[in-house]
Amino acid sequence: MANKRTCPVFLPCLVGYLCAIVTLGAVTAISVSWMMAVMVDPIHTRSTISTFTYYQRAEWTIDEFRNVAHRGIMVSCVVKYAKAPGMQERPPAQLVPRWLAGKISIIQPGKQPAGLFIETTGWPFQCLSAFHELYVGANYESARMKSAGGIVLWEPGWTSDSEPNIAPITLPYHPIWPGLIYDVLFYSLLWCLVFGAMWYRRTIRHCSTIRRSLEL
């Protein structure tokens, strides 16, 4: 009878506890991602990889700025009817992460937008992203940026001699589902360990108190 009475109470408590832990893990993952987006600039880093390819009569440049928790990918193209000697000829969608390949289609050589800047944040996995379409006029001074998938906190001016200034400060909210799921599970496990340690410590203290009272 005791088991039948406690089981209906135990299951809702367990489900509620797991939901609370997962919610706390999700809040932590998003908070860490946003903190890295504000504190760590992906442009000003030494870990930069540049890839060039020729596709649809245009020379495509893919610059990747990477550090531990914040990554930026810049895709742009310049119309050139002749391929440079030794340059590979591959679609630019094959040179970016799989989840990003569909976004490259918005760039058409000789048309607007002229480029796309994508930033991703999160640790230990990239879990949130923001997209910035680049519209460039006759010179860099007339360039502008249209952002999606992120809350722009600050957008710097565009200067012709300082290309790294294209990176705004953004709080991304577009999910990268594999990374978001892994991060939520990771932080949920950490919170389980924290609360488990607190419960264990409280249990040890309680047992010690009972033992001392029995000895008296």
C-alpha positions as CSV (number, residue, x, y, z in Angstrom):
1,M,0.0,0.0,0.0
2,A,2.8,2.4,0.8
3,N,4.3,1.9,-2.7
4,K,1.0,2.6,-4.4
5,R,0.6,5.8,-2.5
6,T,4.1,7.1,-3.0
7,C,4.4,6.2,-6.7
8,P,1.8,8.8,-8.0
9,V,3.5,11.5,-6.0
10,F,7.0,10.4,-7.0
11,L,6.5,10.5,-10.7
12,P,5.1,14.1,-11.0
13,C,8.0,15.3,-8.7
14,L,10.5,13.5,-10.9
15,V,9.0,15.0,-14.1
16,G,8.9,18.4,-12.6
17,Y,12.5,18.1,-11.4
18,L,13.7,17.1,-14.9
19,C,11.7,19.8,-16.6
20,A,13.2,22.4,-14.2
21,I,16.8,21.1,-14.9
22,V,16.3,21.1,-18.7
23,T,14.9,24.7,-18.5
24,L,17.8,25.8,-16.4
25,G,20.2,24.2,-18.9
26,A,18.5,26.0,-21.8
27,V,18.7,29.3,-20.0
28,T,22.4,28.7,-19.2
29,A,23.2,27.8,-22.8
30,I,21.6,30.9,-24.1
31,S,23.1,33.1,-21.5
32,V,26.6,31.8,-22.2
33,S,26.0,32.2,-25.9
34,W,24.9,35.9,-25.5
35,M,27.8,36.6,-23.1
36,M,30.3,35.4,-25.7
37,A,28.6,37.3,-28.4
38,V,29.0,40.6,-26.5
39,M,32.4,39.9,-24.9
40,V,34.3,38.1,-27.7
41,D,34.7,39.6,-31.2
42,P,35.2,36.9,-33.9
43,I,36.7,39.4,-36.3
44,H,39.7,40.5,-34.2
45,T,41.3,37.0,-33.8
46,R,44.4,35.4,-35.3
47,S,42.5,32.2,-36.2
48,T,41.4,33.3,-39.6
49,I,40.9,31.0,-42.6
50,S,40.3,32.4,-46.1
51,T,39.0,30.2,-49.0
52,F,38.6,31.3,-52.6
53,T,36.6,29.6,-55.3
54,Y,35.2,30.4,-58.8
55,Y,31.5,29.9,-59.5
56,Q,28.9,31.4,-61.9
57,R,31.5,33.8,-63.4
58,A,32.4,35.2,-60.1
59,E,35.2,35.0,-57.6
60,W,33.9,34.0,-54.2
61,T,35.7,34.7,-50.9
62,I,34.9,32.9,-47.7
63,D,36.6,34.2,-44.6
64,E,36.1,32.3,-41.4
65,F,37.0,34.0,-38.1
66,R,37.1,31.5,-35.3
67,N,37.8,31.4,-31.6
68,V,36.7,29.2,-28.7
69,A,33.0,30.3,-28.5
70,H,32.3,32.8,-31.2
71,R,32.7,32.3,-35.0
72,G,32.1,34.5,-37.9
73,I,31.8,33.5,-41.6
74,M,31.9,36.2,-44.3
75,V,30.8,35.2,-47.8
76,S,31.2,37.7,-50.7
77,C,31.6,37.6,-54.5
78,V,33.1,39.8,-57.2
79,V,32.1,39.3,-60.9
80,K,35.1,38.1,-62.9
81,Y,34.5,36.5,-66.3
82,A,38.0,34.8,-66.2
83,K,39.1,32.4,-63.5
84,A,42.4,33.0,-61.9
85,P,45.1,30.4,-62.7
86,G,45.1,27.6,-60.1
87,M,41.8,28.6,-58.5
88,Q,39.4,25.8,-57.7
89,E,35.9,25.8,-59.2
90,R,33.3,24.7,-56.6
91,P,30.0,26.0,-55.5
92,P,30.5,28.1,-52.3
93,A,27.7,26.2,-50.6
94,Q,30.1,23.2,-50.4
95,L,32.7,25.3,-48.5
96,V,30.5,26.3,-45.6
97,P,28.8,24.3,-42.8
98,R,25.9,22.2,-43.9
99,W,23.3,24.1,-41.9
100,L,24.4,27.3,-43.7
101,A,24.5,26.0,-47.3
102,G,20.9,27.2,-48.0
103,K,21.6,30.8,-47.0
104,I,24.3,31.2,-49.7
105,S,21.6,31.2,-52.4
106,I,20.6,34.8,-51.6
107,I,23.9,36.0,-53.1
108,Q,23.7,36.4,-56.8
109,P,26.9,37.7,-58.6
110,G,26.4,41.4,-59.6
111,K,23.3,41.8,-57.6
112,Q,22.3,42.8,-54.1
113,P,23.0,41.7,-51.4
114,A,26.7,41.6,-52.3
115,G,27.7,39.5,-49.3
116,L,26.6,37.7,-46.2
117,F,28.1,37.7,-42.7
118,I,27.1,35.0,-40.3
119,E,28.1,34.8,-36.7
120,T,27.6,31.9,-34.4
121,T,28.0,31.7,-30.7
122,G,27.9,29.0,-28.0
123,W,30.0,26.8,-25.9
124,P,30.9,23.9,-26.0
125,F,29.0,23.8,-29.3
126,Q,27.8,26.6,-31.5
127,C,24.1,26.9,-30.8
128,L,22.8,30.3,-31.9
129,S,23.4,32.3,-35.1
130,A,22.6,35.7,-36.7
131,F,22.7,36.7,-40.4
132,H,23.7,40.0,-41.8
133,E,23.2,40.8,-45.5
134,L,25.7,43.3,-46.9
135,Y,24.6,45.9,-49.4
136,V,27.5,47.7,-51.0
137,G,27.2,50.8,-53.2
138,A,29.9,52.4,-55.3
139,N,32.2,52.6,-52.4
140,Y,32.5,51.3,-48.9
141,E,31.1,54.5,-47.4
142,S,27.7,53.8,-48.9
143,A,27.5,50.2,-47.6
144,R,24.7,49.2,-45.3
145,M,23.8,46.0,-43.4
146,K,20.5,44.3,-42.9
147,S,20.4,41.9,-40.0
148,A,18.1,38.9,-39.3
149,G,18.1,36.3,-36.6
150,G,19.7,38.6,-34.0
151,I,19.1,41.6,-31.8
152,V,21.6,44.3,-33.0
153,L,23.0,46.2,-29.9
154,W,25.5,48.2,-31.8
155,E,26.3,48.6,-35.5
156,P,29.6,50.3,-36.3
157,G,30.2,52.6,-39.3
158,W,31.7,51.2,-42.5
159,T,35.1,52.6,-43.5
160,S,37.0,52.0,-46.7
161,D,40.3,51.3,-44.9
162,S,38.9,49.2,-42.0
163,E,37.0,46.2,-43.2
164,P,36.9,44.4,-39.8
165,N,34.4,47.1,-38.7
166,I,31.7,45.3,-40.5
167,A,31.0,43.2,-37.4
168,P,28.1,44.5,-35.3
169,I,27.5,43.5,-31.7
170,T,24.5,41.2,-31.9
171,L,22.6,38.9,-29.6
172,P,21.8,36.0,-31.9
173,Y,18.6,34.0,-31.5
174,H,18.4,31.8,-34.6
175,P,18.9,28.3,-33.3
176,I,21.5,25.8,-34.6
177,W,19.5,22.8,-33.4
178,P,22.2,20.1,-33.1
179,G,24.5,22.5,-31.1
180,L,21.6,23.8,-29.1
181,I,20.4,20.4,-28.0
182,Y,24.0,19.3,-27.1
183,D,24.6,22.5,-25.1
184,V,21.3,22.2,-23.2
185,L,22.1,18.6,-22.3
186,F,25.6,19.6,-21.3
187,Y,24.5,22.4,-18.9
188,S,21.6,20.3,-17.6
189,L,24.1,17.6,-16.6
190,L,26.2,20.2,-14.9
191,W,23.2,21.5,-12.9
192,C,22.3,17.9,-12.0
193,L,25.8,17.5,-10.6
194,V,25.6,20.8,-8.7
195,F,22.2,20.0,-7.1
196,G,23.3,16.4,-6.5
197,A,26.4,17.6,-4.6
198,M,24.2,20.0,-2.6
199,W,21.7,17.2,-1.8
200,Y,24.5,14.8,-0.8
201,R,26.1,17.4,1.5
202,R,22.8,18.2,3.1
203,T,22.1,14.4,3.6
204,I,25.5,13.9,5.2
205,R,24.9,16.8,7.6
206,H,21.4,15.4,8.4
207,C,22.8,11.9,9.1
208,S,25.5,13.4,11.3
209,T,23.0,15.3,13.3
210,I,20.8,12.2,13.8
211,R,23.9,10.2,14.8
212,R,24.9,12.8,17.4
213,S,21.4,12.9,18.8
214,L,21.3,9.1,19.2
215,E,24.6,9.1,20.9
216,L,23.3,11.5,23.5
